[in-house]
Amino acid sequence: MIDGSNLEALLHEQGEIMCSTSGTSMWPMLRHRQDMIVVGSESGDLKRHQVPLYRLPSGKLILHRILKVKSDYYVIRGDNLFRKERVPKDWVIGVLKAFYRDGKYYDCEKSRAYKAYVFLNRVSYPLRYAWKKALLPFLVKIKHVILPVKTN
């Protein structure tokens, strides 16, 4: 989620904006209120792996990665999420161009480190999903058997 009620107007007016993000849906790439992002105006159809900025009907602004491009919508998911979303193309108001992390600039088109991150994030998804949905709950159950909760 991105803060700012007039962000869309600024983006339309200036063509590009820089702001911080809030939330953990794009973690570990973007950290809650720590990293700065550069968002450019949306121009035409976006491609797989790009990160659009879109507005929900509720007015909330979201920044998530495109998994699939369909004729009239995108299939999108946050890097730290497991549920896919269908986002109509007319909800998109901008696209992530770059971000600053610890003062270092990462261009989403040219940075090799960014491209490696995107690749590793996609490849590791099945393992992360299995960890979250199967292994982690199993380990929590085992923990309660091995280390019973003590009451005073």
N, C-alpha and C positions, 0 to 999 in steps of 0.2 A: 504494500500500500504506500502511496506517496501523499505527503501532506500538501495542502494548499488548495484553497477553493478557486483561486483565479489562475491556476496553473495553465489551464487549457487556453485561456485568452492570451496569456503571455507567450505561450508556445506558438499560437497562431500569428501573433503580432511580430515576434522576433525570429521565428524559424528554428530556434534552438534555445534550450534553457538548461541551467545547472541547478540541482537541488539535492537534498538528502532524502533518504528513504526511511520508512519505519516498518517494522514487522520482520518476520523470519522466513517468509515463504521462498525467498531467493538466496537464503543462506546455503552454502558458505561463500558464494560469490559476493553478495551484498550483505553487509552487517548492519543491524539495527542502529540507525542514527549515527553511524560512524563513517560510512563511505559517501562520496558525492557522485552523482550520476549526471551524464550529459544526454539529454533527450532531444532528438530532432523531430521536425514535422514529419508526419507520415506521408509517404509519397507512393501511391500505387500499391500493388500487392506485395506483401512481405514474403520472406522465404523461411523455410524450416530453420530452426535454431535461432532466429532473430527474437528479440525481446520487445514486444510492443507494450506501450502504455495505453491502457483502455479504461473507459469509464463505464461502470455498472449502472443499471437503471436507478439504483439507490443514490448515485452520485459519487460513490467511492472510486478512487483511482487505483488501478492495479498494474503491476509490472510482472509478467510471467513469460516463460519461453514457449515458442511455437513448436509443437511436435509434428503436426500435419497441416497442410494447406488444402482446404476444400474450396469449392466454387464460390460459396457465399459466407463461409465462416472459417475460423482457425480452431484447431484442437490445441489447447494450451494447458500447461501445468507449471507451477512454481518448482524451482530446482529442489526445494526441501519438502515438497508435497507429494502425495501419492494419488490424488484424485484429479482426473482430467476435466477440463471445462470446454464448452463450445462457446466461442466468442464471435458474434457476428462482425464482419469486417467494418461495418459502419460504427461500431463502438470504439475502434482504434483511433487515437488522436495523436500518437507519436511513436517513436521507436528509439530504443537505447542505442546510442552511438558510441559511448565510452563511459568509463568510470574512473574515479581516483580512489585508490586504496593505499592508506598510509603515505600519502603524498605522491605515489607513483601513478602515472597515467596509463590506462589500458584501452586501446582502440579496439572496438568490437569487430572491425573489419580486418585489421592488420596485425594485431598482437598474436604472436605464436603462443604465448602463455595462456591467453584467453581461449584460443582455439583448442589447446590441449585440455583446458578445464572443461569446455563444452563436451569434447569427446569422452573424457573420463567420467563426467557426470552421466552421460547417456549410457555408457557401457556398464557402469556400476549400478544402474537402477535396479535390475533384477535382484542383486545381492542386498541392496538397501531395503527393497520391498520385503524380501524374505526375512531379513533381520527384524524389521518393524512388525510384520504381521504374524510371524511364526516363532522365531527364535527368542525375541525379547519377552513376549508373554510367557513362554515356556520357562525361561530363566527366572522370571519373577516368581512363578509358582514353585520352582525348585528352591529358591531362596527362602521362601516361607516355610518349606518343609525342613530344610537344613538349619535355618536360623529362625526358630519360632519367635513370634513377637512376645516380648516380656511385658508383664503388667505388674505394676507396683501396688 
